[in-house]
Amino acid sequence: MTTLLAIDASPRYEHSTSRKLTSLFVEKWQAAHPDGEVIRRDLIKTNLPFVDLPWIGGAFMAEILFVRNATRWLRLKG
């Protein structure tokens, strides 16, 4: 079975050109793949956490630096 992931990300909803194009594409794709599955995700309606600079720094920090920073943070809290 073929699967299509359709992602909407415009806050303009019915005024959004990208949402209209996505809907048109999904419609045509479904016609070409009648047994296919469509998974739709709307990033505006999904409560996504904000990715900020501290998050990026923590996510890509070398493990040794992470341990040092966590240890320092725990010392400050204790």
C-alpha positions as CSV (number, residue, x, y, z in Angstrom):
1,M,0.0,0.0,0.0
2,T,1.2,3.5,-0.8
3,T,1.0,6.2,1.8
4,L,0.9,10.0,1.3
5,L,1.7,12.4,4.2
6,A,0.0,15.7,3.6
7,I,1.2,18.5,5.8
8,D,-0.6,21.9,6.2
9,A,1.3,24.7,7.9
10,S,-0.4,27.9,6.8
11,P,-2.4,29.9,9.4
12,R,-4.5,31.4,6.7
13,Y,-6.8,28.4,6.4
14,E,-9.4,29.0,3.6
15,H,-7.3,31.9,2.3
16,S,-4.2,29.9,1.9
17,T,-2.9,29.1,-1.5
18,S,-0.7,26.3,-0.2
19,R,-3.6,24.6,1.6
20,K,-5.6,24.8,-1.7
21,L,-2.8,23.3,-3.6
22,T,-2.3,20.5,-1.0
23,S,-5.9,19.6,-1.2
24,L,-5.9,19.5,-5.0
25,F,-2.8,17.4,-4.9
26,V,-4.3,15.0,-2.4
27,E,-7.5,14.7,-4.5
28,K,-5.6,13.9,-7.7
29,W,-3.2,11.5,-5.8
30,Q,-6.2,9.6,-4.3
31,A,-7.7,9.3,-7.8
32,A,-4.4,7.8,-9.0
33,H,-3.9,5.6,-5.9
34,P,-7.4,4.4,-4.9
35,D,-6.0,1.9,-2.4
36,G,-3.5,4.4,-1.0
37,E,-3.6,5.9,2.5
38,V,-3.5,9.7,3.2
39,I,-2.2,10.9,6.5
40,R,-3.0,14.6,7.1
41,R,-1.2,16.7,9.6
42,D,-2.0,20.4,10.4
43,L,0.9,22.0,12.1
44,I,-1.1,25.1,13.0
45,K,-3.7,23.0,14.9
46,T,-1.0,20.9,16.5
47,N,0.5,22.3,19.7
48,L,4.2,22.0,18.8
49,P,6.8,23.1,21.3
50,F,8.8,26.1,20.3
51,V,12.4,25.2,19.3
52,D,14.6,28.0,20.6
53,L,18.4,28.5,20.9
54,P,18.8,26.8,24.3
55,W,16.9,23.8,23.0
56,I,19.1,23.6,19.9
57,G,22.2,23.9,22.0
58,G,21.1,21.1,24.3
59,A,20.0,18.8,21.5
60,F,23.3,19.1,19.6
61,M,25.7,19.5,22.6
62,A,28.5,16.9,22.9
63,E,27.7,14.4,25.7
64,I,30.6,15.5,27.9
65,L,29.5,19.1,27.8
66,F,25.9,18.1,28.5
67,V,27.1,16.2,31.6
68,R,29.2,19.1,32.8
69,N,26.4,21.6,32.3
70,A,23.9,19.4,34.0
71,T,26.2,18.8,36.9
72,R,26.8,22.6,37.3
73,W,23.0,23.2,37.1
74,L,22.4,20.6,39.8
75,R,25.0,22.2,42.0
76,L,23.3,25.6,41.7
77,K,19.9,24.1,42.5
78,G,21.2,22.1,45.5
